[in-house]
Amino acid sequence: MKPPAPSALPLRRSGRWRSRATRLLLFTSVLMGVLAWSLNRAEVAIPSVAYLPHTDGAERFAPPLNPGHFRAAKRACDGPCVTPFGTALGRAEGVESRSNSEWRAGHVAVVIEADPEQGWVALAEQNYDNRPWQAPERYARRIRILRVGERYTLLDLDPDQTDNPEGGLITGWIYPRLD
């Protein structure tokens, strides 16, 4: 019996090679498609590597940047937003309500007074969950402040509370610019 012709063997090998190449190309195409799809979906996007500034939770990632959020911010306050003291920000002229889905961070609170020895910080904030301000001419409410080493941590708790199931997560704060 004669061995097979040399030209027959490369055809078989090339057929297997084509099959592997096709599978590899298909796998790569699907992988690239999934990657492109996930990067273009805001709610599924990979978090930005920029950390939130001035937080005790430095391991938390900032939400993905979305140009729509910047447009909404510009629309909400073109220039200085001045509202009467104690006015709910959601109802004030030119300021978006915290229930607006474009405002993922919730709302802003301003520190009015702090007493670290007694463990509280007084906040002026929008009418939080439609609750009346505790001291209408001074502050909306007080929350706890704790000193841990050389850092301070704010907790969404009344100074005399140890538990708040409805409390929010404080993700960061902004320091005023000192020139």
C-alpha positions, 0 to 999 in steps of 0.5 A: 500500500502506498502512503497518502500523497503529501498534498493531502496532509496540508489540506487536512491541517489547513481545514483544522487551522481554518476552523480554529481561526474561525472560532478565535475570530468569532470569540474575539469579535464577540468579546470586543462587541460585549466590551464596546456595548458595556462601555457605552451603557452608562448604568453598566459602565466601568467606574471611573478611576478618579476617587471622590475627594476628601472622603474617608471612603477613599476606596469608593469610585466616583460614578461614571462621567456623563455629559448629561449630568453636566448639562443638567448642572449648568441648566440648574444654576447658571450663575450664583444660586441665591435662595431665601434661607430655609427654602426647600432647594427643589422648589427654589428658582432655578435649582433642581429637586433632589428627586430628579433622576439626573442628580445621582448624588442626592442633595447638598448640605452646607455646614453652618456650625461645628462642635467636635467636642460635643460631637455634632455638626449643624447643617443647612440643607434642602427640606430633607424628606419634607421635615421641618428645620429643627431651628428654622433661623439657624440650621436644618438639623445636626448630625454626628461628627467623630474624630478618628486619628487626625481625621473627622468622619460625618455620620447621618445620625442625630448626635444622640442616636446610634442607629438610623435605618433611613440615614444617607451615605455621606460620600464627600465634602467640598472645602472652600477655596482659600486664596 
